Amino acid sequence: MRRDDIVSLFGFTYWANRQILASVAAIPSAEFVAPASYTYRNLRGTLVHALDVELSWRRRLRGEPREIWDQSLVDADFESAATLARRWAADEAEMRAWIATLSDADLEAVIDLGDGDHFPLWYYLAHMVTHGIQQRRDAAMILEALGHTAPELDFLYYADSLGA
């Protein structure tokens, strides 16, 4: 996979994150932390988990010590969608800066993380993108269950937004 492809996939990821966070910002704060009826994470927990996975995988793939990448974000540190959006924006900037340093050869290089995790770097990055898709889908379903309209999050809506 080429760096331009990874840049596009993460562009989609961050666009979709902003879409879901904008929808979440419009709901009452009590619903942000209300228990979900069909998943073990509430809306806040689902979104914090998505951010946490992006953050920890990036740190791990960059070779940071386990004490750094194996720390979990705490849901209670994100009292609102706005707080979460600010943290995610900072994470996005860091991720985009790191991806900008990668070459196509870097993306093809096999990274051995132990425990059977022995894949090209781009596989891990694709995992981060697809995991985010799953978590945003869960967040959208929670929004719908709370009686709100979830945003359109499909890739082609993102592509359409690029032409605007």
C-alpha positions in Angstrom: 0.0 0.0 0.0 1.2 3.5 -0.8 1.5 6.3 1.6 -1.0 8.3 -0.4 -3.5 5.5 0.2 -2.9 5.6 4.0 -3.2 9.4 4.0 -6.6 9.0 2.3 -7.8 6.4 4.7 -6.8 8.4 7.7 -8.3 11.5 6.1 -11.6 9.6 5.9 -11.1 8.4 9.5 -10.7 11.9 10.9 -13.5 13.3 8.7 -15.8 10.5 10.1 -14.7 11.2 13.6 -15.6 14.9 13.3 -19.0 13.9 11.9 -19.9 11.6 14.8 -18.4 14.1 17.4 -20.5 16.9 15.9 -23.7 14.8 16.3 -22.7 13.8 19.9 -22.1 17.5 20.8 -25.7 18.2 19.9 -27.2 15.8 22.4 -27.8 16.3 26.2 -24.7 15.6 28.3 -26.6 13.0 30.3 -27.1 10.9 27.1 -23.3 11.1 26.4 -22.7 9.0 29.6 -26.0 7.1 29.7 -25.6 3.3 29.7 -26.2 1.6 26.3 -28.7 -1.1 26.1 -26.9 -3.5 23.7 -23.2 -2.8 24.1 -21.1 -2.8 27.2 -19.7 0.7 26.5 -21.8 3.9 26.5 -21.4 6.6 23.9 -18.6 8.3 25.7 -16.8 5.0 26.4 -17.1 3.9 22.8 -15.6 7.1 21.5 -12.9 7.2 24.1 -12.0 3.6 23.3 -11.7 4.5 19.6 -9.3 7.3 20.4 -7.4 5.2 22.9 -6.8 2.5 20.3 -5.5 5.0 17.7 -3.2 6.6 20.3 -1.8 3.3 21.7 -1.3 1.7 18.3 0.6 4.7 17.0 2.8 4.8 20.1 3.5 1.1 19.9 4.3 1.2 16.1 6.7 4.1 16.6 8.5 2.0 19.2 7.6 3.8 22.3 8.0 1.9 25.6 5.2 -0.4 26.7 4.7 1.9 29.8 3.6 4.6 27.4 1.5 2.8 24.8 -0.2 0.3 27.2 -1.8 3.1 29.3 -5.6 3.4 28.8 -7.4 6.7 28.5 -10.0 7.2 31.3 -13.6 7.9 30.2 -14.1 10.3 33.1 -11.4 12.6 31.7 -13.7 13.4 28.8 -16.7 15.1 30.4 -18.1 16.3 27.0 -17.9 15.7 23.3 -16.0 19.0 23.1 -13.3 17.7 25.4 -13.0 14.6 23.4 -12.9 16.5 20.1 -10.1 18.7 21.3 -8.0 15.6 22.4 -8.8 13.9 19.1 -7.7 16.9 17.1 -4.4 16.9 18.8 -4.1 13.1 18.2 -5.0 13.7 14.5 -2.2 16.2 14.1 0.3 13.9 15.7 -0.8 11.0 13.5 -0.8 13.0 10.3 2.7 14.3 11.1 3.9 10.7 11.7 2.3 9.3 8.5 4.0 12.2 6.6 7.4 10.8 7.6 6.7 7.3 6.2 7.7 6.1 2.8 6.1 3.4 0.7 9.0 1.1 1.7 8.3 1.8 5.4 4.7 0.8 4.9 5.7 -2.5 3.3 8.3 -3.3 6.0 7.3 -6.1 8.3 6.9 -5.1 11.9 7.3 -7.9 14.5 5.5 -7.0 17.7 5.7 -10.4 19.2 2.8 -12.7 20.2 2.2 -13.6 16.5 1.8 -9.9 15.4 4.2 -10.0 12.4 2.8 -7.9 9.6 3.7 -5.1 7.2 3.2 -1.7 8.9 0.3 -0.9 6.6 -1.7 -3.8 8.0 -1.6 -2.3 11.4 -2.6 1.1 10.0 -5.5 -0.5 8.1 -6.5 -2.2 11.4 -6.6 1.2 13.1 -8.9 2.5 10.4 -11.2 -0.5 10.4 -11.4 -0.5 14.2 -12.4 3.1 14.1 -15.2 2.3 11.6 -16.5 -0.3 13.9 -16.5 2.0 16.9 -18.2 4.8 15.0 -20.8 2.4 13.8 -21.4 1.5 17.5 -21.6 5.2 18.4 -24.1 5.8 15.6 -26.3 2.9 16.8 -26.2 4.3 20.3 -27.2 7.7 19.0 -30.1 6.2 17.1 -31.2 4.2 20.2 -31.2 7.5 22.1 -33.6 8.9 19.5 -31.1 11.0 17.5 -30.1 10.9 13.9 -26.6 9.6 13.3 -24.5 11.2 10.5 -23.8 9.5 7.2 -20.3 8.0 7.7 -19.7 6.2 4.4 -16.4 6.7 2.6 -18.1 8.1 -0.5 -19.7 10.9 1.6 -16.1 11.7 2.6 -15.1 11.6 -1.0 -17.9 13.9 -1.9 -16.8 16.3 0.8 -13.4 16.6 -0.8 -14.9 18.1 -4.0 -16.8 20.7 -2.0 
